Amino acid sequence: MLEKRDRAERLINAVMNRRLIPPLPLYLLALLQSIDADKSGEFKESALGYYYQYLLTEAFQRSGVKSEKLTEVFQYCVHLAWYFHEKGTEELPESEIQEFNARFSKAWHTVDFKTRLDLLLKARVLRRVGPDLTFRYLYIFYYFKGEYLSQNLSDPAIRAYISKCCTHLYVRDYANTILFLAHHTNDPFLIDTISDCLKGLFRQYRPVTLNKDTTIVGTLVEAAPRLTYSGRSPEETRQIQNQIRDELDDGDDGLTDKEESSSKLSLVAQITMLNKTVQILGQILKNQYSKIPREEKVELINELFRGPLRALRSFWKFLEEYPEALIADIEAALRRWDKSDDDQVRNKVARRVVAAIVEMVTLSMFMTAAESVNSESLIEDVQAVVARNKTLAVKLIELAILLDSGAPIPREKIKRVHREAKSDLVADRLIKHMVLRRLYMFKTTERDRQWLAEEMDFDVARTRALGYQTTN
């Protein structure tokens, strides 16, 4: 049950991007019904693109469109979305939509404007805004825009536009465009363009290896407290996590509306670019794994690991050059808040805060890499990347993937990797954070909890009543 809930939560979080699709009961119900229908084969092949198509198909069929007419209506919307793009606006007067209809009828087949407009309004694909018309939700516009681009990838002008989007994925319109294009195609041009952009991010830095490259960072992490497990159940953890997410969600997706003027991207833009390229490239791999040759998948996964590890190196490089700078900044902030003269206590608190920040950023980069290829269909390819690299960092990414599910605890893998990591404080604590995350998010047998307690050297004694009661 928890596994199915986890799958549903991941799917809904991915699909229900609040800037693209509203979290309304109607849409949530449609998504949950598609999961209950057990259309897992289609999900594996089409992934998120299938669910967006599912929502639109349901809307059209509820509005009276017969199955044999769906392609016709979809194609009309594909060209309409591109017409909006060409006009550079989200809203158009009805007269302009009528002009589009005339052009479409001349180029493709005759469509009665009033009948088609009534249908699009009834299906809630379009809506009126005063005298104008607009796509009701952004996901509808970008779904059809992405389909138009996928159908016209051989056009040099379209390729130039896609390349521009890929080099500025920190811009909201560009990121959404490429995200939805990736739902429709695995064309080598798109994959190569996104991959090249990822390779260019933080390219002046070597990827973190966790092989004798954590000396200074390790001194900062030394101030972190001993890791313990509170005994909170996975159900309670998920409830708290969702509540916090809702409270903190202000609708900001971290993207911007315009390109930066400088040719050299700001650090914020680079981090946003990294997250988006990793997300989209990983999505293509998970969606289209059966259509991409193994050798190419291994190359792409390798780069999906290297990108976040290069970004992490840039953060560590700053810490290595200015190891006391972050501590001093936090001490100064504490001094403004706390007027006492106990500098020793302030310094201790500041060092703990810095240790927490370092661990949070480090774990975040490892999880970014892991989540991008977290799919049973890619496990063999991930193993091939590990065999090729042989660095502890890549082994930890693989371990993070294996621990991010309710599957049996991979004891031998944990033991082997932990043995290699024990001499490195940063790597050792990374593994412990990953194991704790597994305990908090998924039920664990009593025997596995006791084994983890001994192997990881932290207390899980209070968890006895919270997992399975079996001892197998």
Secondary structure, DSSP 4 states (H G I P E B T S, - for coil): -HHHHHHHHHHHHHH--TTTS---HHHHHHHHHHHHTT-HHHHHHHHHHHHHHHHHHHHHHHTT--GGGHHHHHHHHHHHHHHHHHHT-S-EEHHHHHHHHHHHHHHT----HHHHHHHHHHTTSEEEETTEEEESSHHHHHHHHHHHHHHTTTSHHHHHHHHHHHTTTTBHHHHHHHHHHHHH---HHHHHHHHHHHHHTTTTSPPP-SSS--HHHHHHHTTSPPP------HHHHHHHHHHHHHHH--S--S-BSS--SSSSPPHHHHHHHHHHHHHHHHHHHHHSGGGS-HHHHHHHHHHHHHHHHHHHHHHHHHHHHSTTHHHHHHHHHHHHH-----HHHHHHHHHHHHHHHHHHHHHHHHHHHHHHT--GGGHHHHHHHHHHH--HHHHHHHHHHHHSSSSPP-HHHHHHHHHHHTT-HHHHHHHHHHHHHHHHHS--BHHHHHHHHHHHT---GGGTTTSBS---
